[in-house]
Amino acid sequence: MLEDDRTISRLLCLVLRRRGYTVLEASDSSEAIRTGQLHERAVDLLLCDVVLDNETAVPAVAGLRKLCPDARVLFLSGFGLDDLLRDGLLEPGMMADGSAFFLQKPFLPDLLLRAVESVLAGEGVPDAVYWRSEEVAGSVQDSY
């Protein structure tokens, strides 16, 4: 998990760990690569916030893919995918090979878990790529 906001990172890690996933945490690219190098097992999924404090997740993904070439990537961002691509924060080629996917924030924990499970199963991110905040707010209201 590469996320520079510690509160969000703790929450997402809690959700994933409760589902039984082993989660490694990092707040920047160098920490993510260092953590990946020290981890004894292969990493199956890189869960990365795209926009970090002073960088993007792209260098971390490139470095970690050298260590774990079969790892899938699930990019997270509050910005829309089209905006990230247009502004050069993500490269179109990163998504083209079918091993990298995108989930827009905000999202509910169940959606994160469905997206993670689907990406790990090689199915992509069904119905989650372009979630709008109004849809998320509506689903929260509908669940009460």
Secondary structure, 3 states (H helix, E strand, C coil): CECCCHHHHHHHHHHHHHCCCCCCCECCHHHHHHHHHHCCCCCCEEEEECECCCCECHHHHHHHHHHCCCCEEEEEECCCHHHHHHCCCCCHHHHHCCCEEEEECCCCHHHHHHHHHHHHCCCCCCCCCCCCHHHHHHHHHHCC
